[in-house]
Amino acid sequence: MRDQLEDAHQHRDDGYGRAQHLNRVELPKRFYKEVAAGPIDGGFVVTLDGRPVRTPGRKLPVLVPAAAIATAMAEEWAAQGEFIDPATMPMVRLINSAIESGEEMIPAFREEVVKFAASDLMLYRAESPRELVSEQELVWDKALTAIARHFGVSFQPTMGVIHQSQPKATLDRLAEALVGENLFVLTALVSITGLTGSGLLAMGLWHKLFSPDQVWQAAHVDEDYQISHWGEDEEAAERRVKRRVEFDTAVAVLDAMRA
């Protein structure tokens, strides 16, 4: 089970997800001319030369519940040139990951978001320098207050990295809030959680407590402080751009499901 969870949200480190290994082998040639997206019984599909697409691993039908998701996937398929490069198809990869994970992974995905929330990025504060402490207080306290009020819970932030348990009632309430969410929502939330290091920010985004930009800013308070003082590393900046693409893709799934 843990392997499947890591497969679903390994976007956090490199921004590529479950198709990352495909970049290390020869890319397949484009085999289709026409791409379309449209409704069928039970949802929406993407077709290549009239044939519905399937996932690359288990060859499962790719049926999605929202037209916007199918349209985004179709645009990625249509944008491929002579070769098919999964690295340029974040929506296709995220949806394939959801479908190949299957409905049986829904409880595990809920648990993963809550597990991150229990040791959330925003709950562990720096002791120094003062400028960083102030920025964490400014951004993270505001976010935690919004979440606490919305869900009727409380948190116990701590300084340093020593584990601080959160109230059981808080974790139970957060888990309860995820009950009933479908596979696509939870896959997107797991992706956002991994990319930001925060289950709380992911849940707050889904409940429209924060904008995507606010979530991204909160997730990078420490990193932005380091950049402001020591400059930006070129490779780290490139990784961040790729992670933002993955983040925006997961946000687009949430927006489509919300609509």
C-alpha positions as CSV (number, residue, x, y, z in Angstrom):
1,M,0.0,0.0,0.0
2,R,2.8,2.4,0.9
3,D,4.4,1.9,-2.5
4,Q,1.1,2.8,-4.2
5,L,0.8,6.0,-2.1
6,E,4.3,7.1,-2.9
7,D,3.6,6.4,-6.6
8,A,0.6,8.7,-6.4
9,H,2.3,11.6,-4.8
10,Q,6.0,11.4,-5.5
11,H,5.5,14.7,-7.5
12,R,6.8,16.5,-4.3
13,D,10.5,15.9,-5.1
14,D,10.8,16.0,-8.8
15,G,7.5,17.1,-10.2
16,Y,7.1,14.1,-12.6
17,G,5.0,11.5,-10.8
18,R,4.4,8.0,-11.9
19,A,5.7,8.4,-15.5
20,Q,9.1,9.8,-14.5
21,H,10.8,6.5,-15.4
22,L,9.6,6.9,-19.0
23,N,12.0,9.9,-19.5
24,R,15.0,7.6,-19.1
25,V,14.0,5.4,-22.1
26,E,13.4,6.2,-25.7
27,L,10.1,8.1,-26.2
28,P,7.4,6.4,-28.3
29,K,6.5,8.0,-31.6
30,R,3.2,9.7,-32.0
31,F,0.8,7.1,-33.5
32,Y,-2.4,9.2,-34.0
33,K,-3.6,12.2,-35.9
34,E,-6.9,13.3,-34.5
35,V,-7.6,14.0,-30.8
36,A,-11.1,14.6,-29.4
37,A,-12.9,14.8,-26.0
38,G,-16.5,14.2,-25.4
39,P,-19.2,12.6,-23.3
40,I,-20.2,9.0,-23.1
41,D,-22.4,7.1,-20.6
42,G,-20.9,7.7,-17.2
43,G,-18.6,10.5,-17.9
44,F,-16.1,11.9,-20.5
45,V,-13.4,10.3,-22.6
46,V,-10.5,11.3,-24.8
47,T,-10.2,9.6,-28.1
48,L,-7.2,9.2,-30.4
49,D,-8.3,8.6,-34.0
50,G,-11.7,7.7,-32.6
51,R,-10.4,5.2,-30.0
52,P,-10.8,5.9,-26.3
53,V,-7.5,6.1,-24.5
54,R,-6.4,3.7,-21.8
55,T,-3.9,3.9,-19.0
56,P,-0.3,2.9,-19.8
57,G,0.1,0.3,-17.1
58,R,-3.0,-1.8,-16.5
59,K,-4.7,-0.7,-19.8
60,L,-7.8,0.5,-18.0
61,P,-10.3,2.8,-19.7
62,V,-9.8,6.5,-18.9
63,L,-13.2,7.7,-18.0
64,V,-13.4,11.0,-16.1
65,P,-16.3,12.7,-14.4
66,A,-15.7,16.3,-15.6
67,A,-15.6,17.7,-19.1
68,A,-12.8,20.2,-18.1
69,I,-10.5,17.3,-17.2
70,A,-11.1,15.5,-20.5
71,T,-10.5,18.7,-22.4
72,A,-7.2,19.3,-20.6
73,M,-6.1,15.8,-21.3
74,A,-7.0,16.1,-24.9
75,E,-5.0,19.3,-25.2
76,E,-1.9,17.5,-23.8
77,W,-2.3,14.7,-26.3
78,A,-2.8,17.1,-29.2
79,A,0.2,19.1,-28.2
80,Q,2.6,16.1,-28.7
81,G,5.0,16.4,-31.6
82,E,6.8,13.5,-33.3
83,F,7.3,11.8,-30.0
84,I,5.0,11.4,-27.0
85,D,6.7,12.9,-23.9
86,P,4.9,12.1,-20.6
87,A,6.8,14.9,-18.9
88,T,4.7,17.4,-20.9
89,M,1.4,15.7,-20.0
90,P,0.8,16.4,-16.3
91,M,-3.0,16.0,-16.4
92,V,-2.8,12.8,-18.3
93,R,-0.3,11.4,-15.8
94,L,-2.3,12.5,-12.7
95,I,-5.5,11.0,-14.0
96,N,-3.8,7.8,-15.1
97,S,-2.4,7.6,-11.6
98,A,-5.9,7.9,-10.1
99,I,-7.5,5.3,-12.3
100,E,-4.7,2.8,-11.9
101,S,-4.8,3.3,-8.1
102,G,-8.4,2.4,-8.1
103,E,-11.3,3.0,-5.8
104,E,-9.8,0.6,-3.2
105,M,-7.1,3.2,-2.5
106,I,-9.6,5.9,-1.3
107,P,-9.2,5.1,2.4
108,A,-5.4,5.1,2.1
109,F,-5.4,8.4,0.3
110,R,-7.6,9.9,3.0
111,E,-5.3,8.6,5.7
112,E,-2.3,10.0,3.8
113,V,-3.6,13.6,3.8
114,V,-4.5,13.4,7.6
115,K,-1.1,11.9,8.4
116,F,0.6,14.9,6.8
117,A,-1.8,17.2,8.6
118,A,-0.8,15.5,11.9
119,S,2.8,16.6,11.4
120,D,2.1,19.5,9.1
121,L,4.7,21.9,7.7
122,M,2.9,24.8,9.4
123,L,3.0,23.3,12.9
124,Y,6.8,23.2,13.2
125,R,8.4,26.6,13.6
126,A,11.9,28.0,13.4
127,E,13.5,29.3,16.6
128,S,15.6,31.8,14.6
129,P,16.4,34.0,12.8
130,R,13.8,36.5,13.8
131,E,12.9,37.5,10.2
132,L,12.0,33.9,9.4
133,V,10.1,33.4,12.7
134,S,8.1,36.6,11.9
135,E,7.3,35.5,8.3
136,Q,6.1,32.0,9.6
137,E,3.9,33.7,12.2
138,L,2.5,36.1,9.6
139,V,1.6,33.5,7.0
140,W,1.1,30.3,8.9
141,D,-0.8,31.6,11.9
142,K,-3.3,33.2,9.6
143,A,-3.7,30.0,7.6
144,L,-4.1,27.8,10.8
145,T,-6.6,30.2,12.2
146,A,-8.7,30.0,9.1
147,I,-8.6,26.2,9.1
148,A,-9.3,26.0,12.9
149,R,-12.4,28.2,12.5
150,H,-13.7,26.4,9.4
151,F,-13.4,22.8,10.8
152,G,-13.9,23.7,14.5
153,V,-10.5,22.3,15.6
154,S,-7.4,23.4,17.4
155,F,-3.7,22.9,16.8
156,Q,-0.6,22.8,18.9
157,P,2.3,24.3,17.0
158,T,5.9,23.7,18.3
159,M,9.3,25.1,17.8
160,G,12.0,22.9,16.3
161,V,11.6,19.4,14.8
162,I,10.7,17.3,17.9
163,H,7.4,15.6,17.3
164,Q,4.4,17.3,18.8
165,S,1.2,15.3,18.8
166,Q,-2.0,17.0,17.7
167,P,-5.3,16.6,19.5
168,K,-7.1,13.4,18.5
169,A,-10.4,15.3,18.2
170,T,-8.7,17.5,15.6
171,L,-7.4,14.6,13.5
172,D,-10.7,12.8,13.8
173,R,-12.5,15.9,12.5
174,L,-10.1,16.3,9.6
175,A,-10.6,12.7,8.7
176,E,-14.3,13.1,8.9
177,A,-14.1,16.0,6.5
178,L,-12.6,13.8,3.8
179,V,-15.2,11.1,4.0
180,G,-17.2,11.0,0.8
181,E,-14.6,12.6,-1.4
182,N,-14.1,10.6,-4.6
183,L,-11.0,9.1,-6.1
184,F,-10.1,12.1,-8.3
185,V,-10.5,14.7,-5.6
186,L,-8.4,12.6,-3.2
187,T,-5.7,11.9,-5.8
188,A,-5.4,15.7,-6.4
189,L,-5.3,16.3,-2.6
190,V,-2.6,13.7,-2.1
191,S,-0.6,15.3,-4.9
192,I,-1.0,18.8,-3.4
193,T,-0.1,17.5,0.0
194,G,3.1,16.0,-1.2
195,L,4.1,19.0,-3.3
196,T,3.5,21.4,-0.4
197,G,4.3,19.2,2.6
198,S,1.0,20.2,4.1
199,G,-2.3,18.3,4.3
200,L,-3.8,21.3,6.0
201,L,-3.1,23.6,3.1
202,A,-4.5,21.0,0.7
203,M,-7.7,20.7,2.6
204,G,-8.0,24.4,3.0
205,L,-7.6,24.9,-0.7
206,W,-10.3,22.3,-1.4
207,H,-12.7,24.1,1.0
208,K,-11.9,27.4,-0.7
209,L,-10.2,28.9,2.4
210,F,-7.2,29.9,0.4
211,S,-6.3,30.6,-3.2
212,P,-3.8,28.5,-5.0
213,D,-1.2,31.3,-4.9
214,Q,-1.7,31.7,-1.1
215,V,-1.2,27.9,-0.7
216,W,2.0,28.0,-2.8
217,Q,3.3,31.0,-0.9
218,A,2.6,29.4,2.5
219,A,4.4,26.2,1.4
220,H,7.5,28.1,0.4
221,V,8.0,30.5,3.4
222,D,11.2,28.8,4.4
223,E,12.5,28.4,0.9
224,D,11.7,32.0,-0.1
225,Y,13.5,33.3,3.0
226,Q,16.6,31.4,2.1
227,I,16.4,32.7,-1.5
228,S,16.1,36.3,-0.2
229,H,19.3,35.9,1.8
230,W,21.5,33.6,-0.2
231,G,20.2,33.8,-3.8
232,E,18.4,31.2,-5.9
233,D,20.0,28.0,-7.1
234,E,19.3,27.4,-10.8
235,E,18.5,23.7,-10.4
236,A,16.3,24.3,-7.4
237,A,14.5,27.0,-9.3
238,E,13.9,24.6,-12.2
239,R,12.6,22.0,-9.9
240,R,10.2,24.5,-8.3
241,V,8.8,25.5,-11.7
242,K,8.1,21.8,-12.5
243,R,6.5,21.3,-9.1
244,R,4.3,24.3,-9.8
245,V,3.1,22.8,-13.0
246,E,2.1,19.6,-11.1
247,F,0.5,21.7,-8.4
248,D,-1.6,23.7,-10.9
249,T,-2.7,20.5,-12.6
250,A,-4.0,19.1,-9.3
251,V,-5.7,22.4,-8.6
252,A,-7.4,22.2,-12.0
253,V,-8.7,18.8,-11.1
254,L,-10.2,20.2,-7.9
255,D,-11.7,23.1,-9.8
256,A,-13.3,20.8,-12.3
257,M,-14.7,18.5,-9.6
258,R,-16.0,21.5,-7.7
259,A,-17.7,22.8,-10.8
